[in-house]
């Protein structure tokens, strides 16, 4: 028997039902990645999101396109992924949570803006560094034309995960390690911010 973990998501910005469902999916995927899950089965009673992710429905709305791109970038980090639609009347877990409430409110995530905005960083804001190539791949899943380079990049990026726009290095024996840019690492060394484990560019 495995453990059952619950996580609630509170949105502090205006969102449609479609956007809220994508936020729930993205939060769930990030939660799984933070626990170094490599294979995952997702069940949802929201058919639109399921069909868009599974490419059954075309995504026309610009905001949903951004959510879909973010979801796909997270999905690409799993070795095996499936998303299955279940009728709302059969979603007993969601029905129970709606009636009883979340048992552990410590796992409530509060978002002040859409998740896809957290991954949009202007190139003028920060100087380039070794993290950029990995971040670009995890966000867009766009591979180099050269087959060998594409395979190498994919193997390197498999060591990392993207959580709310922040890059972390995976480890089977240790917790996730947050990656820092050179200027951020310098601030840590100078004691201007709280110490944070730094992941080097292990390529």
N, C-alpha and C positions, 0 to 999 in steps of 0.2 A: 504494500500500500504506500502510495506517495503522499506527500503533504499537499494540502490545498491552500494556496495563497491568494488573497484578495487585494486588489488595489483600486482605489476610487480616483476619478479625475474630475476636478472642478475647473471650469472655464470662466475666467473673469473678463471675457470679451464677448461681443455679440457673435453668435455662430448659428448657422442653420443646422437642421438635423443631420444633413449629409456631412457637414464639417465636423460636428460633434462625434459622429461615428468614426470618421477618419482619425480624430484625435484619440479616441479610445483604442483604435487599432495600433496607432503609432506608439502610444504609451505602453500598451501590452508588449509590443515587439521590443521596445527599449528595455522594459522590465526583464524580459527573457534574456536579452543580450547581456544585461548587467550581471546576470547569474551564469554567464557562459553557456547558455543552452545552445546546442548546435542543431538539434532536430525538433521541429515544432509542428503541431497540428492546431489550427485556429478554427473555431466555430463561431459564426455570427448569424444573428437573425435579421441583419440589415442587407437585403438582397442587392441593392444598388452598389454598395462598396464591394461586396463579394464579386459581383459580375465585372466591375471595373478593374479590380486587381487581377482577376482571372482572364481579363481581356474579352469577356463576352459582350460587355457594353462599351461603347465609345465614350470617352470623357471629353465633353465640350466646354464646360465651365472652367475658366482660367484658374480660379482658386482651387477647385478640385484637382486640376491637372498638377498643381504644385504639391498637394497632399499625396497624390498618386505617385509622383516622382520620389517623394520622401519615403513613402511606404516601400516602394520597390528597392530603394537603396538599402533599407534596413533588411528587407527580405533576402537580398543577395548575400547577406552576411551569414545566413544559415546554410548548413550543408543540405538540409532537407526541409521543405516548407510546403504546407498545404492549407488552403482556406476553403472551408465548406459552409454552405448556407444551410441553416436549420430553421424551420418555421418558428415564429415567435411563441406559439402555444406549446412548443416542445422544448423551449429554452428554459428549463426548470431552474437552473442556477440564477439566471438573470431575474426571473420571476421571484425567486426567494429573496434575493438581495433587494429588490424593489420594495418588497413587503417588510422585511426585517431590518434593512439597513446594513451598512458595512460593519462587521464585527470589530475590526481593528482600524481606527481612524488614523493611526500613525502612518499608514500607507496611502494617505490621500495626497495626490499630486495636484498642485495649483498652478495653472498656466495663465499668465497675464496677456499673452499674445499667441497667435497661431504657431504651431510647432515648426512649420516650414520657414518662418521668419527667423527662428533661432539659428538656422544653418546658413543664412544669407549674410556673408561678410564681405564688405567692400575691400578690394585689393589695395586701396589707398589707406585703409585704416591700419594695416599691419604689414611690415616688410615680409618678403618671401622667405620661406624656410623649408626644411626637409618634410614638414608635415603636409604641405600644400598638395603634393601629388596624391598622397593617400586620402586626404579629405576630399579632393575633387572626384576620385574614383568612388568613394563610399557614398557621395551625394548623387552622382550622376550615372554610375556604373558604365561609363564610356571607356572602352579599352583602346589602346594604341593599335594602329593598323598592322604593325609588325607582330606576327604570331608569337614569337619568342618573348618579345617585350611584354605583350599582353599577358602571357602565362606567368612571367616573372612578377609583374605588378599584382596579379591576382593572388599569388602565393604570399607576397609581402603583406597585402591588405587583409588577408585572412587572419593575421596576427592582431588586427586592430578592430575596434568597433566605435561607432558614432552614437553618442547619447546626448540628446538635446543640444546638438551642435558642438559638443566637446569630444575630442579624440582620446580614446583610452586604449591601452595595450592589454591584450588578453593574456591570461596565465592560468594553467590548469591547477597549479599548486598554490597560487597566491591571489588576493583580490585584484580587481582591475586597477591598473595604474594610469593615472591621468597624465597625458602628454602636455608639455609646456613649450611654448615658443621661447627662443633665446632671451628675449627681453623679459618674459615672465619668469624664467628660470633665474635670471640675474636678480630680479626683485626678491625672489625667495632666498637667494644666497646672501643678499644684503639685509634680510630680516624685515623687509618692508611689508610683507604679507605673511599669512600663516604658511608654514612649510607644507608642501604638497609633493608626494612621490613623483619623480620625473622619469619618463620613459625616453631612452635614447633612440636614435634612428638605427635600429637593428635591421638593416636591410640585408 
